[in-house]
Amino acid sequence: MRRSTGNGRRDEEVVTTPATTRAKRLARTSISARGVVYLLLAYIAADIATSGGNGKRADAEGALEELRRQPAGPELLGLLAAGLLAYAGWRFLQAATGDRDASDPADAAKRTGWALIGMAYLGLTGQAVALIAGRGSKSEGASSLSRAALAHPGGRVVLAVAGLAAVSGGLGLAVWAALQRFERYLGGVPRSMMPLVRVAETAGNLVRGLVFAAVGVSFVIAAVADTPRDAKDIDGALRVLRGHWFGRPMLALVAAGLLAFAVASFVEAAYRES
C-alpha cells in the first residue's frame, strides 16, 4: 500500500500485514497513556512554579498519585495502568524486532534503549497497581538510592556511569528533537497540522531531554563528591530550580514543554504510521 507522508516528503511504499496492524494499534493505544502521564506532570510542574506544589511530586509516581486523588481515580488509574503495560509491551516488541533501517551498532543501541524504557514503564505499571490496591509506592528517592550505591565498593563508579548515561540519553533526545527525527513516525498527520505538531514535538522532547540530562548531572556530582544528597530525581531537580531567582519562569517553561509533549503524544497516537 502506498501512502503520503503528509509533510512534503515523497510517498513511500508501506507493506501492511495483520502483525504490523496490531503493532500499530498497540503503539497508538500505549502512546496515549504516555500522554496522560506527561499531562499530569505538566500540571504538577506548573503547580510547583506557582505555589510550591503543595505536597505533589513532579515525577511519574506523583502523576499517578495525582490521578488517584481525582473523582473515579482508581478506575481511571486502572485504565492508565493497562495503557502503561501496553506501552511497556510495545517497547519490548521494538527491542525484539529492532530497526531494519538502522546500521548494526545503531540498531543494537536502539534495542537496548527500548528494552530499558520497557522496564521503566513496567515498573510504573506496578506502581499504578500498588496505588489501586491502596498499598502506595515503595520506591526510594534519588538520595536514598545514591546513598545505598555509595555504601558499596565501586558504588561511585556505578552512580557516575548511571549519571553519564542519563546525560547522554537526555542530550541525545534533545538533538533528536532539534533534527526533527520524529517526523518519520508522523506521516499520517494532515499537512495543515504539521507546523504545530513540529513545534510541540520539538519543544516537548527538548525539555524532556534537558530535564533528564540535569538529573544525570546531579548523579555525577553525587558520585564525584561522595554526597548522596546531591543526587536528584525529576521532582528534586525542579524544586532546586525553583529556589533560584529565575526558577519560576524556567519552571513555567518546563511545564509548557511537558504539556507540549503530552499534546504531541496524543497527536502521535492518532496518526502514528509505524
Residue pairs with C-beta under 8 A, 6 or more apart in sequence:
1 13
1 14
1 15
1 16
2 11
2 12
2 13
2 14
3 11
3 12
3 14
3 187
3 188
3 273
4 11
4 187
5 11
5 12
5 187
6 186
6 187
6 188
6 189
6 190
6 191
6 194
7 183
7 186
7 187
7 189
7 191
7 194
8 191
9 183
9 187
12 187
14 273
14 274
20 274
23 90
23 93
24 272
24 273
24 274
26 86
26 89
26 90
26 93
27 90
27 269
27 272
28 268
28 269
28 270
28 272
29 83
29 86
29 269
30 83
30 84
30 86
30 87
30 88
30 89
30 90
31 87
31 265
31 268
31 269
31 272
32 83
32 265
32 266
32 269
33 80
33 82
33 83
33 84
33 86
33 87
34 83
34 84
34 87
34 265
35 261
35 262
35 263
35 264
35 265
35 266
35 269
36 67
36 80
36 83
36 262
37 60
37 63
37 64
37 80
37 84
37 124
38 204
38 258
38 259
38 261
38 262
38 265
39 259
39 262
40 62
40 63
40 64
40 66
40 67
41 58
41 59
41 60
41 62
41 63
41 234
41 258
41 262
42 255
42 256
42 258
42 259
42 262
43 66
43 255
44 53
44 56
44 57
44 58
44 62
44 63
44 66
45 58
45 238
45 251
45 254
45 255
45 258
46 251
46 252
46 255
47 53
47 54
47 56
48 56
48 58
48 238
48 239
48 242
48 251
49 242
49 247
49 248
49 251
49 252
49 254
49 255
50 248
52 242
53 239
56 62
56 65
56 66
57 65
57 235
58 234
58 235
58 238
58 239
59 233
59 234
59 235
60 124
60 127
61 127
61 137
61 139
62 235
64 77
64 80
64 124
64 127
64 128
64 131
64 137
65 131
65 137
67 73
67 76
67 77
67 80
68 74
68 77
68 131
68 132
70 76
74 132
77 128
77 131
77 132
78 128
78 132
80 128
81 125
81 128
81 129
81 132
84 121
84 124
84 125
84 128
85 121
85 122
85 125
87 121
88 118
88 119
88 121
88 122
88 124
88 125
89 118
90 118
91 114
91 115
91 117
91 118
91 121
92 114
92 115
92 118
94 110
94 111
94 114
95 111
95 112
95 114
95 115
95 118
96 111
98 107
98 110
98 111
99 106
99 107
99 110
102 110
113 169
127 137
127 139
130 136
130 137
130 138
131 137
140 148
141 233
141 236
142 215
142 218
142 219
142 231
142 232
142 233
142 236
143 228
143 229
143 231
143 232
143 236
144 228
145 231
146 159
146 219
146 222
146 223
146 228
146 230
146 231
147 228
148 155
149 155
149 156
149 158
149 159
150 156
150 159
150 222
150 223
150 226
150 228
156 223
156 224
156 226
157 223
159 219
159 220
159 222
159 223
159 231
160 219
160 220
160 223
160 224
162 216
162 219
163 216
163 217
163 218
163 219
163 220
163 221
163 222
163 223
164 216
164 220
165 216
166 212
166 213
166 215
166 216
166 219
167 212
167 213
167 216
167 217
167 220
168 216
169 209
169 212
169 213
169 216
170 208
170 209
170 210
170 211
170 212
170 213
170 214
170 215
170 216
171 209
171 213
172 209
173 205
173 208
173 209
173 212
174 205
174 206
174 209
174 210
174 213
175 209
176 182
176 205
176 209
177 201
177 202
177 204
177 205
177 206
177 209
178 202
178 206
180 198
180 201
180 202
182 201
182 205
182 264
182 268
183 198
184 274
185 268
185 272
185 273
185 274
186 194
186 197
186 201
186 267
186 268
186 271
186 272
186 273
187 271
187 273
188 271
188 272
188 273
189 197
189 267
189 271
193 267
197 264
197 267
199 260
200 260
200 261
200 263
200 264
200 267
201 260
201 261
201 264
201 268
203 256
203 257
203 260
203 261
204 257
204 258
204 259
204 260
204 261
204 262
204 263
204 264
204 265
205 261
205 264
206 257
207 253
207 254
207 256
207 257
207 258
207 260
207 261
208 257
208 258
208 261
211 234
211 237
211 238
211 254
214 232
214 237
215 232
215 233
215 234
215 237
218 230
218 231
218 232
218 236
218 237
219 231
221 227
221 230
221 231
222 228
222 229
222 230
222 231
232 240
238 251
238 254
241 247
241 250
241 251
241 254
242 248
242 251
244 250
